[in-house]
Amino acid sequence: QVQLVESGGGLVQAGGSLRLSCAASERTFNDYAMGWFRQAPGKDREFVATINWSGFSTYYADSVKGRFTIARANAKNTGYLQMNSLKPEDTAVYFCAMGSFGSMRDAYDYWGQGTQVTVSS
């Protein structure tokens, strides 16, 4: 069973930056697309970004396009989400996932436990 562990969340002021990491327990990470989702209190979990197995294809939600960058280092079984120009509305628990390339939750088979990101105004 693949395990994913997110890290890098925290409290940051609006306009600031954070980089989230997602460490996978197995090298099968390299065979899957990786996605990031987020869930704010009282809201559904929403798609943020995805990257295919090779790293050559990426796709972003409109709300984060131009501010967030998804990347991966297959040699380290690790994925990343660089978040710049953060806004209070980016406040949420962020989850990484492994599965098929796409924006739908059911495309992903494995999920991490999440890391809290809080952006103060």
N, C-alpha and C positions, 0 to 999 in steps of 0.2 A: 504494500500500500504506500503510494507516494505521499509524503508529507511536505507541506509548504509552510514556511515561517516568514511572516512579514516583519520588517523592522524599519525604523527611521521616522516614525510618526512623532508628533509633538505639538507644542503650542508655538505659533509664529504670528507676527503682526501682518496685517494686510500689506501686500506688496513684496513680502518676503518669499523665501524659497525653502523647499525641503526636498530631499531625495529619499524615496522609499526603496527598500530592497526586498526581494522575495527569494529565499533560499530553498531549493528543492533537495530532498533527501536522496534522490536517485538520478543516475545519468539519463534515465528515460525522459527527463526534462527536455533533452535536446530533440526529442522526436515530436514534441507538441508545440502548438501555439501557446502563448501566454497572454492572459488578459488581466486588466485591472478594472475593478468595479468599486463603487462606493455606496454607502447607505447612511443617509442623514436621519436623525430622530423623526419617527413618524412617517417616513417615506420609504418607497420601495428601493431595492438595490438597483442601481443604474450603472450602465456601461460607461467606462472612462476611455480605455484605450486597449488595443491589442497589437501583437506582433507575431509574425509567423515563425516557424521553427528556425529558419535561417537568419532571421533578422532583416531580411530585405524588404518585407512588406509590413506596413503599419497602417493603422486606422484609428481615428480619434472621434470622440463625441464633439459636436460643435461647440459645446460649452467650455472645452479645454483646449481646443485647437489653437496652436500658436503660443500656448503657455506651458503645456506639459509635453514631455518627450519620453517615450517608452523605448527601452533598450534591453539587450540581454547579453550575457557572457556565458556561452554554452560550456566553455572550459571550466567555469566555476559553478555550473548548475544554478545560476543566479540571474534574476531579472531585476529591472530597475524602472522607477517612474520618477523622473526629474520634474518637479513642480515649481514653476516660477510665476511671479506676479500673482501670488495667491490672493484670493478674495474671501470674505466671510462666508459666502455661499459655497465655498469648497469644503467647509467644515463637514466631516463625515468620518465614519469608519471605512478604511480602504482595505479591500480584499484583493489578493492575487489568485489567479486560477490557471489551470492547465487544461487544454483540450483542443478543440478545433478553432481555426481562425474565424472570428466573427464577433458580433456585438450582442448576441442573445445569450442569456444566462445558461440555457440548456445545451449550449455548445461545449460547455466546460465540465469536465469529469471530476477534477480535484480542486479543492478550495483551501486556502489558509484560514486562520482564525481572525485575521484583521488587525489593523493598527489604527489608532485614533489620530486624526489630524484636526486641529482646532486653529482657526484663523480669527484673530481678534481685529476689531475695527479701530 
